[in-house]
Amino acid sequence: MRPIWRTVWAMIGAIAVVLGAAIAILIHVLWPHCDREERVLANDGNGRSIVSVFEACTSLGTQTVESIQLKATSGDRKTIFSYVPNGGTLGCNGKTFPAVAEPSVDWTNPSVIHISIRVVSSIMEKHDTLDEMRVTYELGPVLSEICGVPKT
């Protein structure tokens, strides 16, 4: 009788190890993995800068978010504009769009920030003033409005 119990406990232990490994792999696959890229779009003479922060997170799908931020000399940041970039939608409803739309910023006037983006999927956050500066926009089509692309 004793060898049977050893075999049973060995089988239970082996099953527990396999299940534990399977759960660990599943968690690793489903847990979002994010990459972040940051680049400076404009600087002023006081050490402040406007930066673009792009973040892509993957698990079973991929979610992307891009934001335009004001970075102070102290390193503090404030979001000016946050959006979901065009994920490659080339057209809908008889209209065509550029596949890639990198943001550009004109900050030649210290009291006005001008942001240009040729196409965005959806807008998450948008400010018209920030730290006593006026923010103007030149945005192309917003796909969530034109094509019915869901906002994420």
C-alpha positions in Angstrom: 0.0 0.0 0.0 2.8 2.4 0.8 4.4 2.4 -2.7 1.0 3.4 -4.2 0.8 6.5 -2.0 4.3 7.5 -3.0 3.2 7.2 -6.7 0.0 9.2 -6.1 1.9 12.0 -4.2 4.6 12.0 -6.9 1.9 12.4 -9.6 0.1 15.1 -7.6 3.4 17.0 -7.2 4.2 16.7 -11.0 0.8 18.0 -11.9 1.2 20.9 -9.4 4.5 21.8 -11.0 3.1 21.6 -14.5 0.1 23.7 -13.6 2.2 26.3 -11.8 4.5 26.6 -14.8 1.5 26.9 -17.1 0.0 29.6 -15.0 3.3 31.5 -14.8 3.6 31.4 -18.6 0.0 32.5 -19.1 0.5 35.5 -16.7 3.7 36.4 -18.5 1.9 36.4 -21.9 -1.2 38.3 -20.7 0.7 40.9 -18.6 1.2 44.0 -20.6 4.7 44.7 -21.7 5.3 48.4 -22.5 7.9 50.2 -24.5 8.3 54.0 -24.3 10.0 56.4 -26.7 10.6 60.1 -26.0 11.9 62.8 -28.3 12.2 66.5 -28.0 10.1 68.5 -30.4 11.0 72.1 -29.4 13.1 74.0 -26.8 12.9 77.5 -25.4 15.8 79.6 -24.2 14.9 79.0 -20.5 15.5 75.2 -20.6 12.0 74.1 -21.0 11.1 71.7 -23.8 8.1 70.2 -25.6 8.5 66.4 -25.8 6.6 63.7 -27.6 6.1 60.5 -25.5 5.0 57.4 -27.4 4.0 54.3 -25.4 3.1 50.9 -26.9 1.8 48.2 -24.6 1.3 44.6 -25.8 -0.4 41.6 -24.3 -3.0 39.8 -26.5 -3.3 43.0 -28.5 -1.4 46.3 -28.8 -2.4 49.6 -27.4 -0.6 52.8 -28.3 -0.8 56.3 -26.8 1.1 59.4 -27.6 1.3 62.6 -25.6 2.8 66.0 -26.2 4.1 67.3 -22.8 5.7 70.5 -21.5 8.8 69.6 -19.6 10.0 72.2 -17.1 13.7 72.8 -16.2 13.0 71.0 -12.9 11.9 67.9 -14.9 8.2 68.3 -14.0 5.9 67.5 -16.8 2.4 68.6 -17.8 0.4 67.0 -20.6 -0.7 69.4 -23.3 -2.3 66.9 -25.7 -2.8 63.1 -25.5 -4.1 60.9 -28.3 -4.1 57.5 -29.9 -2.0 57.8 -33.1 -3.2 56.4 -36.4 -2.6 52.7 -36.3 -2.3 52.4 -40.1 -5.8 53.2 -41.2 -5.4 54.4 -44.8 -8.9 55.4 -45.5 -12.6 55.0 -44.8 -15.9 56.5 -46.1 -14.2 57.4 -49.4 -11.4 59.4 -47.8 -7.7 58.6 -47.6 -5.3 59.4 -44.8 -1.5 59.4 -44.4 -0.3 56.1 -42.8 2.2 57.9 -40.5 1.5 61.2 -38.8 4.4 62.4 -36.7 3.6 65.4 -34.5 5.4 68.7 -35.0 5.5 71.8 -32.8 6.1 75.4 -33.5 7.2 77.3 -30.4 8.9 80.3 -31.9 6.5 82.6 -29.9 7.2 82.0 -26.1 3.5 82.5 -25.3 2.0 80.3 -28.0 2.5 76.6 -28.7 1.3 75.4 -32.1 0.9 71.6 -32.5 0.4 70.0 -35.9 -0.6 66.3 -36.5 -1.8 65.1 -39.9 -4.2 62.4 -38.6 -5.1 60.9 -35.2 -7.2 57.9 -34.2 -8.8 59.5 -31.2 -8.2 62.4 -28.8 -7.9 61.6 -25.1 -6.8 65.0 -23.6 -6.6 68.4 -25.1 -5.7 71.8 -23.4 -6.0 75.2 -25.0 -3.9 76.9 -22.3 -1.1 75.7 -20.2 1.1 77.7 -17.8 -0.1 81.0 -19.2 0.7 79.9 -22.8 -1.9 79.5 -25.5 -2.0 76.2 -27.4 -3.2 76.1 -31.0 -3.8 73.0 -33.0 -3.7 72.0 -36.7 -5.1 68.5 -36.6 -6.1 66.4 -39.5 -8.9 63.9 -39.5 -9.9 62.3 -36.2 -10.6 58.7 -37.2 -12.9 57.9 -34.2 -15.2 60.7 -35.5 -15.0 60.0 -39.2 -14.6 56.3 -39.4 -16.3 55.1 -36.2 -12.9 53.7 -34.9 -13.5 53.0 -31.3 -11.7 55.2 -28.7 -9.3 53.3 -26.5 
